[in-house]
């Protein structure tokens, strides 16, 4: 701490007396000491009216007397700004005396204006210097998906956009993900990646596994792809038409080991990322990284200054395998407890089943330095027995390092004023193109072209989590209203067959597109009036953000990120911005869903001005990644403030 004292001197000017109790220890680098000393030099500007003569007799109460030829008016010191060293400690203030006449040619007002201009210019320069001197980090994303190279859902969107946002803010960012080769035209996405000619051996699963690295520098980010034959197969990243791949534990164990080696061995841009980096690991596929840092590297003095942040996109997927597979992971035996997981009695298969398993996500929860979820609401939900999927007690214990950050969206790709996939462009200032997109969508899908008929849309996976069962139960009642319903998605074969059967039943009202098609998803988002999302749980959700961006009103279950991002419409709000952006319903029942939909339909038909207000409020909300990136920077700063957790 430092104490500051202003001692009055003759003619009411001030001299700065500084008493410092801060001692910079010898353990600090000399460069830091030099910078701290330089910053500690205070700049004090003093001006005095009249002539300044030689010192008069010395007086304890007046140590720096000055001789004046005429009486002077009282001058006041102007406090401009604080001086701090590189560690944020206060070292002093800068003072500029108040206005006074220094010469006959310069009147008091003019001097005051010049001083003010100089002060403002100086403060502006210092703010600019501070912005340039902002701390930057070496950040390594580890993920199973990164758009546009690989994507099955929100994970790919986040890991394809957030790294670019962080890189634009001055950080050095690397993304490590598998090089999936499916033997299709999609493989061309990796055409820009160059073989680094840097193969390494990873010791796991009873043998030395050789992996290679490919690299592409795009939009300020180092995109690194781990190459191994296990990533070369038809299907999606996780499975094919016959189900989930049986060797996924092996594949993502390779990814985690390779990601830990990448900052050490890959000379990207001429030099490596080095040991002082931040690993941002996403979901269970990358969850072995914090455990490897603690168990494999730090005992040998490597990665002592590294930190790890776990990002949970969906806690329902945890990477659980039989306990006997622990020996395949390349970890010391004494770290088995970090990954060991015991199922409760009711979840065991038979009487002799001990319930012991390996849980990748649990390993990251107990070893990572910080934990982040993709919305604030979801960060609370996973600490409850209903939303934690068995990990809620562990997450409660680590609540002090658990945060929620709502995802952003790529506003260049999702922009109705420039979207290449929609037939007509529009914006919040000119909504005329919205209804034209609707008519084109009806024409494309073979529905009656009715611009005044409300069109409801659904885009997502066809599984229980997305609320398909609720739609299935309520579709007959909904079709009694004068509406049209459009669905796009794939997943559970039973739900796919139901979509086909429903389309055959309601030929003029319902269309179901089995599969996923990016251009169609854009056209549905632009052409629909209402987007329905009755998810049982939703960590963040991006479709409701896309919908609001396109003036499509979301009707959502009040859970997770949907609760955080959709404000329930209130027609009686006194403040315009508090009127809301959509409709939410809870608890999750068919009746509540239909009531919310009917409110939306009635507002669309009878209250056009309110409906346009809903559209414009949604379209003008800030959904960029800049806000999320700023919050991630704070999490990273906190991670480096403390020593490694493990």
BABA-88690 format. One record per residue (C-alpha): x, y, z; residue number from 1. Coordinates in Angstrom, 2 decimals. Layout:
// residues N
        u        v        w    n
        X        Y        Z  NUM
...
***
This chain:
// residues 646
        u        v        w    n
     0.00     0.00     0.00    1
     1.06     3.57    -0.52    2
     0.02     6.67     1.34    3
    -0.19     9.99    -0.47    4
     0.25    13.45     1.09    5
    -0.14    16.86    -0.52    6
     1.94    19.44     1.34    7
     1.03    23.13     0.76    8
     3.79    25.45    -0.35    9
     4.05    29.17    -0.86   10
     1.37    30.81    -3.07   11
    -0.92    27.76    -2.77   12
     0.86    25.60    -5.31   13
     1.38    21.97    -4.37   14
     4.29    19.65    -4.16   15
     3.82    15.89    -4.19   16
     5.21    13.87    -1.27   17
     5.13    10.11    -1.74   18
     5.51     7.54     1.03   19
     5.71     4.06    -0.38   20
     5.47     0.86     1.61   21
     5.71    -1.26    -1.54   22
     8.95    -3.12    -1.98   23
     9.67    -4.90    -5.24   24
    11.42    -8.10    -4.24   25
    14.49    -9.47    -5.87   26
    12.49   -12.40    -7.14   27
    10.96   -10.22    -9.86   28
    12.67   -10.09   -13.26   29
    14.84    -7.06   -13.83   30
    12.75    -6.07   -16.85   31
     9.68    -5.82   -14.65   32
    11.61    -3.83   -12.08   33
    12.73    -1.46   -14.80   34
     9.23    -0.97   -16.12   35
     7.81    -0.52   -12.64   36
    10.43     2.10   -11.84   37
     9.78     3.89   -15.09   38
     6.04     4.00   -14.45   39
     6.63     5.19   -10.93   40
     8.22     8.46   -12.13   41
     5.59    11.09   -11.54   42
     5.13    13.92   -13.93   43
     4.19    17.12   -12.08   44
     3.52    20.31   -14.05   45
     3.69    23.55   -12.09   46
     3.22    27.12   -13.26   47
     3.57    30.26   -11.17   48
     2.45    33.82   -11.83   49
     5.11    36.48   -11.78   50
     8.84    35.99   -11.63   51
    10.42    33.16    -9.78   52
    13.26    34.35    -7.62   53
    15.99    32.66    -5.61   54
    15.08    30.74    -2.47   55
    14.38    32.71     0.66   56
    15.26    31.60     4.15   57
    14.55    27.92     4.80   58
    11.47    27.08     6.82   59
    10.25    23.61     7.85   60
     6.69    24.57     7.03   61
     7.71    26.17     3.75   62
    10.59    24.10     2.34   63
    10.39    25.48    -1.22   64
     9.62    29.21    -0.95   65
     9.49    31.43    -4.01   66
     9.81    35.18    -4.23   67
     7.07    37.05    -6.07   68
     7.01    40.68    -7.02   69
     3.23    40.99    -6.63   70
     0.43    39.23    -4.76   71
    -1.04    36.26    -6.61   72
    -4.49    34.76    -6.73   73
    -5.09    31.38    -5.18   74
    -4.33    28.48    -7.56   75
    -5.96    25.08    -7.42   76
    -4.47    21.70    -8.39   77
    -6.44    19.70   -10.97   78
    -6.37    15.93   -10.40   79
    -6.16    14.30   -13.83   80
    -5.31    10.63   -13.44   81
    -3.65     8.00   -11.32   82
    -0.20     6.56   -11.97   83
     0.07     2.80   -11.55   84
     2.91     0.35   -12.03   85
     2.76    -2.85   -14.13   86
     1.19    -4.70   -11.22   87
    -1.76    -2.31   -10.92   88
    -0.47    -0.73    -7.68   89
    -1.02     2.98    -7.14   90
     2.23     4.95    -7.28   91
     1.01     8.53    -7.53   92
    -1.11    11.19    -9.23   93
    -0.49    13.83   -11.87   94
    -1.52    17.38   -10.92   95
    -2.02    20.36   -13.24   96
    -2.44    23.76   -11.50   97
    -5.57    25.77   -12.13   98
    -5.75    28.53   -14.65   99
    -3.62    31.61   -14.11  100
    -2.15    34.38   -16.23  101
     1.41    33.56   -17.20  102
     1.93    36.43   -19.66  103
     0.03    39.52   -20.61  104
    -0.54    38.12   -24.13  105
    -2.30    34.94   -22.83  106
    -5.56    35.62   -21.02  107
    -6.67    33.28   -18.27  108
    -9.42    31.60   -20.32  109
    -7.05    30.80   -23.16  110
    -4.47    29.24   -20.86  111
    -7.19    27.18   -19.23  112
    -8.42    25.93   -22.60  113
    -4.91    24.98   -23.71  114
    -4.24    23.14   -20.48  115
    -7.53    21.28   -20.85  116
    -6.75    20.33   -24.46  117
    -3.28    19.12   -23.51  118
    -4.68    17.14   -20.61  119
    -7.34    15.50   -22.81  120
    -4.76    14.67   -25.46  121
    -2.43    13.17   -22.85  122
    -5.19    11.07   -21.30  123
    -6.22     9.88   -24.78  124
    -2.65     8.85   -25.59  125
    -2.37     6.94   -22.33  126
    -5.67     5.13   -22.92  127
    -4.42     4.13   -26.37  128
    -1.14     2.90   -24.89  129
    -3.05     0.87   -22.30  130
    -5.21    -0.73   -25.02  131
    -2.11    -1.69   -27.01  132
    -0.40    -3.05   -23.90  133
    -3.32    -5.33   -23.03  134
    -2.23    -8.78   -21.89  135
    -2.49   -11.39   -24.63  136
    -2.47   -15.15   -24.15  137
    -1.51   -18.24   -26.11  138
    -4.80   -20.14   -26.30  139
    -5.20   -23.72   -27.50  140
    -8.73   -24.92   -28.25  141
    -9.20   -28.69   -28.16  142
   -12.41   -29.88   -29.76  143
   -13.98   -32.73   -31.72  144
   -15.66   -30.24   -34.08  145
   -14.81   -26.88   -35.60  146
   -16.87   -25.32   -38.36  147
   -16.54   -25.15   -41.30  148
   -14.32   -28.24   -41.23  149
   -16.57   -30.43   -39.09  150
   -19.91   -29.77   -37.48  151
   -22.85   -31.72   -36.07  152
   -24.30   -29.01   -33.81  153
   -23.54   -26.04   -31.61  154
   -20.11   -27.31   -30.57  155
   -18.83   -26.90   -34.12  156
   -20.29   -23.40   -34.38  157
   -18.69   -22.25   -31.13  158
   -15.24   -23.67   -31.89  159
   -15.39   -22.23   -35.39  160
   -16.26   -18.69   -34.31  161
   -14.96   -18.01   -30.79  162
   -11.27   -18.61   -31.72  163
   -11.55   -16.02   -34.50  164
   -13.10   -13.50   -32.09  165
   -10.30   -14.04   -29.55  166
    -7.61   -13.81   -32.23  167
    -9.05   -10.49   -33.42  168
    -8.54    -9.18   -29.89  169
    -4.81    -9.79   -29.99  170
    -4.45   -13.34   -28.66  171
    -2.50   -16.11   -30.35  172
    -5.01   -18.89   -30.94  173
    -4.67   -22.49   -32.07  174
    -7.56   -24.92   -32.64  175
    -6.74   -28.64   -32.47  176
    -9.33   -31.05   -33.89  177
    -9.31   -34.32   -35.85  178
    -8.81   -34.44   -39.61  179
   -11.95   -36.34   -40.54  180
   -11.82   -37.92   -43.98  181
   -15.17   -39.41   -45.02  182
   -14.39   -40.20   -48.64  183
   -16.91   -37.60   -49.86  184
   -16.86   -34.12   -51.32  185
   -16.80   -32.77   -47.74  186
   -13.12   -33.75   -47.55  187
   -12.36   -30.70   -49.70  188
   -12.83   -28.57   -46.60  189
    -9.34   -29.60   -45.53  190
    -7.77   -28.74   -48.89  191
    -6.14   -25.63   -47.46  192
    -4.39   -27.55   -44.68  193
    -0.72   -28.41   -45.24  194
     1.07   -31.44   -43.84  195
     3.43   -30.20   -41.12  196
     5.72   -33.20   -41.65  197
     5.88   -33.58   -37.87  198
     4.78   -37.03   -36.80  199
     4.86   -37.99   -33.13  200
     4.35   -41.22   -31.22  201
     1.70   -41.44   -28.53  202
     1.93   -44.29   -26.03  203
    -1.55   -45.51   -25.22  204
    -3.75   -48.55   -25.74  205
    -0.77   -50.87   -25.35  206
     1.28   -49.54   -28.26  207
     2.98   -46.50   -29.77  208
     0.41   -44.74   -31.96  209
     1.80   -42.47   -34.66  210
    -0.14   -39.32   -35.49  211
     0.56   -36.44   -37.85  212
    -0.45   -32.80   -37.99  213
    -1.94   -30.64   -40.74  214
    -2.07   -26.87   -40.48  215
    -4.00   -24.00   -42.03  216
    -3.72   -20.35   -41.03  217
    -7.10   -18.69   -41.57  218
    -8.64   -15.52   -40.12  219
    -5.80   -15.06   -37.66  220
    -6.13   -18.57   -36.18  221
    -3.86   -21.62   -36.45  222
    -6.16   -24.50   -37.39  223
    -4.33   -27.74   -36.55  224
    -5.75   -31.12   -37.57  225
    -4.65   -34.38   -35.98  226
    -4.25   -37.06   -38.61  227
    -4.68   -40.77   -37.87  228
    -6.35   -43.65   -39.75  229
    -9.07   -43.90   -37.07  230
   -10.40   -40.52   -38.24  231
   -10.68   -41.71   -41.84  232
   -14.06   -43.39   -42.26  233
   -17.51   -42.76   -43.63  234
   -20.26   -41.32   -41.48  235
   -20.32   -38.47   -38.99  236
   -17.52   -37.66   -36.54  237
   -19.05   -39.99   -33.95  238
   -20.85   -42.75   -35.82  239
   -22.55   -43.98   -38.96  240
   -25.83   -45.53   -39.98  241
   -25.10   -48.52   -37.76  242
   -24.65   -46.49   -34.60  243
   -21.88   -44.91   -32.54  244
   -18.33   -45.97   -33.33  245
   -17.06   -48.49   -30.79  246
   -13.55   -46.99   -30.67  247
   -14.46   -43.39   -29.87  248
   -12.56   -43.57   -26.59  249
    -9.42   -44.53   -28.51  250
    -9.93   -41.81   -31.13  251
   -10.39   -38.97   -28.66  252
    -7.64   -40.21   -26.37  253
    -5.34   -39.72   -29.37  254
    -6.77   -36.23   -29.87  255
    -6.07   -35.23   -26.26  256
    -2.50   -36.55   -26.25  257
    -1.77   -34.89   -29.58  258
    -3.28   -31.58   -28.39  259
    -0.95   -31.57   -25.38  260
     2.06   -32.08   -27.68  261
     1.05   -29.54   -30.33  262
     2.10   -26.36   -28.44  263
     5.48   -27.95   -27.74  264
     6.42   -29.39   -31.13  265
     4.68   -27.38   -33.88  266
     6.61   -24.30   -35.08  267
     3.58   -22.36   -36.25  268
     4.61   -19.06   -37.76  269
     8.22   -19.90   -37.00  270
     7.94   -20.60   -33.29  271
     5.96   -22.81   -30.94  272
     3.21   -21.75   -28.55  273
     5.32   -23.00   -25.66  274
     4.45   -24.20   -22.18  275
     2.72   -21.06   -20.92  276
    -0.59   -21.45   -22.68  277
    -4.25   -21.82   -21.90  278
    -5.98   -25.03   -22.93  279
    -9.67   -24.45   -23.61  280
   -11.12   -27.98   -23.73  281
   -14.62   -28.63   -25.03  282
   -16.91   -31.43   -23.81  283
   -15.88   -34.99   -23.03  284
   -13.90   -35.51   -26.24  285
   -11.18   -33.13   -24.98  286
   -11.62   -33.74   -21.26  287
    -8.50   -35.88   -20.89  288
    -6.30   -32.80   -21.46  289
    -6.48   -31.33   -17.90  290
    -5.80   -34.78   -16.47  291
    -2.77   -35.24   -18.76  292
    -1.38   -31.84   -17.75  293
    -1.58   -32.80   -14.07  294
    -0.56   -36.46   -14.28  295
     1.83   -36.71   -17.23  296
     3.49   -33.34   -17.72  297
     3.70   -31.29   -14.50  298
     5.47   -34.03   -12.47  299
     8.33   -33.63   -14.98  300
     8.37   -29.83   -14.87  301
     6.45   -29.32   -18.12  302
     3.38   -27.08   -18.38  303
     3.88   -25.74   -14.84  304
     2.65   -22.35   -16.07  305
    -0.18   -23.67   -18.24  306
    -3.84   -23.53   -17.25  307
    -6.96   -25.31   -18.47  308
   -10.59   -24.24   -18.81  309
   -13.33   -26.83   -19.35  310
   -16.28   -25.72   -21.48  311
   -19.39   -27.87   -21.04  312
   -21.69   -27.71   -24.05  313
   -23.83   -30.72   -23.13  314
   -23.33   -32.54   -19.84  315
   -25.49   -35.45   -20.98  316
   -22.52   -36.76   -23.00  317
   -19.70   -37.72   -20.62  318
   -17.46   -40.26   -22.38  319
   -18.22   -43.21   -20.10  320
   -16.51   -46.58   -20.73  321
   -15.79   -49.69   -18.59  322
   -13.21   -49.24   -15.83  323
   -10.88   -51.82   -17.42  324
   -10.15   -49.31   -20.18  325
    -8.30   -46.99   -17.78  326
    -5.05   -48.81   -18.44  327
    -5.30   -47.84   -22.12  328
    -5.28   -44.09   -21.54  329
    -1.54   -43.62   -20.94  330
    -2.02   -42.30   -17.40  331
    -0.26   -43.30   -14.16  332
    -2.15   -45.81   -12.06  333
    -2.39   -43.42    -9.10  334
    -4.57   -41.06   -11.15  335
    -7.29   -43.63   -11.65  336
    -9.48   -41.94    -9.02  337
    -9.69   -38.77   -11.11  338
   -11.60   -40.59   -13.86  339
   -13.24   -43.35   -11.86  340
   -17.00   -43.23   -11.78  341
   -19.43   -45.52    -9.93  342
   -22.98   -45.82   -11.14  343
   -25.77   -45.96    -8.55  344
   -27.38   -49.34    -7.89  345
   -30.45   -48.62    -9.99  346
   -28.30   -47.96   -13.07  347
   -26.32   -51.21   -12.92  348
   -26.94   -53.95   -15.44  349
   -27.06   -56.96   -13.09  350
   -26.36   -58.08    -9.53  351
   -22.64   -58.69   -10.16  352
   -22.14   -55.33   -11.85  353
   -19.97   -53.14    -9.59  354
   -20.94   -50.01   -11.52  355
   -17.31   -48.89   -11.93  356
   -16.51   -46.93   -15.07  357
   -14.17   -44.38   -16.60  358
   -15.76   -40.95   -17.04  359
   -13.77   -38.48   -19.16  360
   -15.91   -35.44   -18.32  361
   -15.68   -36.16   -14.59  362
   -11.88   -36.22   -14.91  363
   -11.87   -32.71   -16.37  364
   -14.30   -31.38   -13.76  365
   -11.98   -32.40   -10.91  366
    -8.72   -31.23   -12.57  367
    -9.50   -28.14   -14.69  368
    -8.66   -24.69   -13.34  369
   -11.97   -23.15   -14.37  370
   -15.30   -24.49   -15.67  371
   -17.57   -22.66   -18.11  372
   -20.99   -23.52   -19.51  373
   -22.53   -22.00   -22.62  374
   -25.16   -19.98   -20.75  375
   -25.71   -18.64   -17.25  376
   -28.92   -20.61   -16.81  377
   -27.21   -23.86   -17.73  378
   -24.41   -23.22   -15.22  379
   -27.07   -23.37   -12.51  380
   -29.00   -26.28   -13.99  381
   -26.01   -28.63   -14.01  382
   -25.63   -28.20   -10.25  383
   -29.09   -29.69    -9.72  384
   -29.95   -33.38    -9.58  385
   -32.28   -32.93   -12.55  386
   -29.73   -31.27   -14.81  387
   -26.38   -32.57   -13.59  388
   -26.67   -36.14   -14.91  389
   -24.94   -37.53   -11.83  390
   -22.16   -34.92   -11.76  391
   -24.11   -32.24    -9.87  392
   -22.43   -32.86    -6.50  393
   -18.94   -32.49    -8.00  394
   -20.02   -29.31    -9.75  395
   -21.49   -27.92    -6.54  396
   -18.10   -28.46    -4.89  397
   -16.46   -26.43    -7.68  398
   -19.14   -23.77    -7.84  399
   -16.63   -21.04    -7.02  400
   -14.92   -21.56   -10.40  401
   -18.08   -22.30   -12.40  402
   -19.32   -19.60   -14.80  403
   -21.81   -19.27   -17.63  404
   -21.19   -17.39   -20.89  405
   -23.89   -17.20   -23.55  406
   -22.71   -18.09   -27.03  407
   -22.69   -15.61   -29.86  408
   -23.42   -16.17   -33.53  409
   -21.59   -15.41   -36.76  410
   -23.43   -12.25   -37.78  411
   -21.72   -12.20   -41.17  412
   -23.11   -15.62   -42.09  413
   -26.48   -15.01   -40.41  414
   -27.49   -11.61   -41.75  415
   -30.83   -11.18   -43.58  416
   -29.53    -8.10   -45.37  417
   -26.75   -10.06   -47.13  418
   -27.57   -13.78   -46.76  419
   -26.65   -15.59   -49.97  420
   -29.10   -18.42   -49.28  421
   -32.34   -16.40   -49.08  422
   -34.12   -15.07   -52.19  423
   -34.91   -11.60   -50.81  424
   -32.89    -9.40   -48.46  425
   -34.38    -7.35   -45.63  426
   -33.43    -5.59   -42.39  427
   -34.97    -4.07   -39.28  428
   -35.41    -0.82   -41.19  429
   -37.07    -2.48   -44.19  430
   -39.04    -5.65   -43.44  431
   -40.66    -5.94   -46.86  432
   -38.40    -8.81   -47.92  433
   -39.54   -11.00   -45.01  434
   -42.97   -11.83   -46.44  435
   -41.42   -12.39   -49.88  436
   -39.07   -14.98   -48.36  437
   -42.12   -16.62   -46.80  438
   -43.94   -16.91   -50.13  439
   -40.83   -18.36   -51.79  440
   -40.50   -20.92   -48.98  441
   -44.13   -21.98   -49.40  442
   -43.58   -22.31   -53.13  443
   -40.37   -24.32   -52.71  444
   -41.96   -26.77   -50.25  445
   -45.20   -27.13   -52.18  446
   -47.41   -25.46   -49.60  447
   -50.27   -23.11   -50.54  448
   -48.86   -19.61   -51.07  449
   -50.63   -17.68   -48.33  450
   -48.72   -14.62   -47.06  451
   -51.23   -14.01   -44.23  452
   -51.06   -17.57   -42.85  453
   -48.64   -17.89   -39.89  454
   -45.85   -20.36   -40.64  455
   -44.27   -22.20   -37.69  456
   -40.81   -23.74   -38.09  457
   -38.63   -26.26   -36.29  458
   -34.93   -26.91   -37.01  459
   -32.93   -29.43   -34.99  460
   -32.10   -33.02   -34.16  461
   -35.01   -35.40   -34.01  462
   -34.58   -36.72   -30.49  463
   -36.21   -36.48   -27.09  464
   -34.00   -33.62   -25.89  465
   -35.30   -31.29   -28.60  466
   -38.90   -31.86   -27.54  467
   -40.00   -33.87   -30.58  468
   -42.26   -36.01   -28.43  469
   -44.12   -32.89   -27.32  470
   -44.63   -31.77   -30.92  471
   -45.73   -35.28   -31.81  472
   -48.41   -35.23   -29.11  473
   -49.66   -31.74   -29.94  474
   -49.54   -31.71   -33.74  475
   -53.16   -32.86   -34.23  476
   -54.54   -29.99   -32.11  477
   -52.18   -27.50   -33.71  478
   -53.25   -28.51   -37.22  479
   -56.84   -27.57   -36.31  480
   -55.73   -23.93   -36.42  481
   -55.17   -22.08   -39.69  482
   -51.36   -22.46   -39.66  483
   -48.57   -24.12   -41.61  484
   -45.76   -26.13   -39.99  485
   -42.30   -26.81   -41.44  486
   -39.73   -29.15   -39.84  487
   -36.08   -29.77   -40.76  488
   -33.94   -32.37   -39.02  489
   -32.71   -35.93   -38.72  490
   -32.05   -38.33   -35.90  491
   -34.24   -41.02   -34.37  492
   -35.62   -43.14   -37.24  493
   -38.98   -43.37   -35.45  494
   -39.32   -39.57   -35.49  495
   -38.21   -39.43   -39.12  496
   -40.98   -41.89   -40.05  497
   -43.46   -39.85   -38.01  498
   -42.54   -36.70   -39.96  499
   -43.18   -38.48   -43.26  500
   -46.51   -39.83   -42.03  501
   -47.61   -36.43   -40.71  502
   -46.80   -34.79   -44.03  503
   -48.95   -37.38   -45.80  504
   -51.82   -36.65   -43.40  505
   -51.69   -32.83   -43.60  506
   -50.62   -32.20   -47.19  507
   -51.61   -28.51   -47.20  508
   -50.30   -27.66   -43.74  509
   -47.21   -29.71   -42.86  510
   -43.83   -30.33   -44.46  511
   -41.03   -32.45   -43.00  512
   -37.52   -32.37   -44.49  513
   -35.56   -35.39   -43.23  514
   -31.86   -34.56   -43.11  515
   -29.92   -31.34   -42.70  516
   -29.32   -28.76   -45.39  517
   -27.63   -25.43   -44.67  518
   -29.32   -23.37   -47.43  519
   -32.74   -24.77   -46.47  520
   -32.12   -23.96   -42.78  521
   -31.45   -20.33   -43.75  522
   -34.57   -20.17   -45.92  523
   -36.76   -21.69   -43.20  524
   -35.36   -19.25   -40.64  525
   -36.11   -16.32   -42.96  526
   -39.47   -17.56   -44.26  527
   -41.15   -18.65   -41.02  528
   -42.99   -16.31   -38.70  529
   -42.53   -18.40   -35.56  530
   -39.73   -20.76   -34.49  531
   -40.71   -23.48   -32.00  532
   -38.10   -24.85   -29.56  533
   -39.72   -27.07   -26.89  534
   -36.39   -28.53   -25.72  535
   -36.40   -30.57   -22.52  536
   -33.05   -28.91   -21.77  537
   -30.93   -26.57   -23.85  538
   -27.42   -25.62   -22.71  539
   -27.46   -22.52   -24.93  540
   -29.28   -22.92   -28.19  541
   -28.37   -21.05   -31.35  542
   -31.49   -21.42   -33.47  543
   -33.44   -18.96   -31.33  544
   -30.62   -16.42   -31.85  545
   -30.66   -17.01   -35.61  546
   -34.46   -16.67   -35.60  547
   -34.47   -13.33   -33.75  548
   -31.74   -12.07   -36.04  549
   -34.09   -12.80   -38.98  550
   -37.23   -11.34   -37.39  551
   -38.70   -14.79   -36.67  552
   -40.31   -14.90   -33.23  553
   -39.17   -17.75   -30.93  554
   -41.58   -19.76   -28.78  555
   -39.39   -21.74   -26.37  556
   -39.39   -23.83   -23.22  557
   -37.99   -21.76   -20.37  558
   -34.78   -23.69   -19.77  559
   -31.02   -23.14   -19.95  560
   -29.88   -20.71   -22.61  561
   -33.42   -20.30   -23.93  562
   -34.38   -18.66   -20.64  563
   -31.37   -16.36   -20.88  564
   -31.84   -15.21   -24.46  565
   -35.62   -15.02   -25.05  566
   -37.52   -12.38   -23.09  567
   -41.22   -13.18   -22.68  568
   -43.50   -10.76   -24.51  569
   -45.30    -8.31   -22.22  570
   -47.76    -6.07   -24.12  571
   -48.34    -3.97   -20.99  572
   -44.68    -3.06   -20.35  573
   -44.13     0.61   -19.55  574
   -40.63     0.65   -21.07  575
   -40.39    -0.20   -24.76  576
   -37.24    -2.34   -24.45  577
   -38.92    -4.46   -21.76  578
   -41.71    -5.66   -24.03  579
   -39.84    -8.86   -24.88  580
   -38.64   -10.77   -27.93  581
   -40.79   -13.93   -27.91  582
   -42.79   -16.32   -25.76  583
   -41.56   -18.76   -23.12  584
   -43.49   -21.50   -21.35  585
   -42.94   -23.67   -18.30  586
   -43.38   -26.36   -17.09  587
   -42.79   -28.53   -20.14  588
   -46.23   -29.83   -21.11  589
   -48.16   -30.09   -24.35  590
   -50.84   -27.76   -23.01  591
   -48.38   -25.01   -22.08  592
   -46.67   -25.27   -25.45  593
   -49.97   -24.92   -27.32  594
   -51.06   -21.96   -25.17  595
   -47.80   -20.10   -25.94  596
   -48.14   -20.87   -29.65  597
   -51.72   -19.60   -29.70  598
   -50.68   -16.36   -27.99  599
   -48.09   -15.89   -30.72  600
   -50.57   -16.74   -33.50  601
   -53.18   -14.35   -32.10  602
   -50.63   -11.52   -31.81  603
   -49.51   -12.15   -35.40  604
   -53.06   -11.92   -36.72  605
   -54.61    -9.19   -34.59  606
   -51.79    -6.95   -33.35  607
   -49.54    -6.20   -36.30  608
   -47.80    -3.24   -34.66  609
   -46.88    -5.34   -31.62  610
   -45.65    -8.10   -33.92  611
   -43.41    -5.70   -35.84  612
   -42.07    -4.42   -32.53  613
   -41.17    -7.99   -31.55  614
   -39.40    -8.49   -34.88  615
   -37.39    -5.29   -34.68  616
   -36.35    -5.80   -31.06  617
   -35.07    -9.26   -31.87  618
   -33.26    -8.10   -35.01  619
   -31.44    -5.27   -33.21  620
   -30.14    -7.33   -30.27  621
   -26.36    -7.76   -30.05  622
   -25.55   -11.41   -30.79  623
   -21.91   -10.99   -31.82  624
   -19.04   -13.04   -30.43  625
   -17.37    -9.86   -29.12  626
   -19.36    -9.95   -25.87  627
   -18.63   -13.63   -25.33  628
   -14.93   -13.21   -26.15  629
   -14.63   -10.41   -23.58  630
   -16.10   -12.66   -20.90  631
   -13.81   -15.54   -21.87  632
   -10.86   -13.19   -21.46  633
   -11.96   -12.55   -17.89  634
   -12.17   -16.30   -17.20  635
    -8.69   -16.80   -18.64  636
    -7.32   -13.95   -16.51  637
    -8.82   -15.54   -13.39  638
    -7.33   -18.92   -14.32  639
    -3.82   -17.44   -14.43  640
    -4.28   -15.55   -11.15  641
    -4.22   -18.79    -9.16  642
    -1.70   -21.64    -9.22  643
    -2.70   -24.76   -11.18  644
    -5.57   -26.58    -9.51  645
    -3.84   -29.95    -9.99  646
***
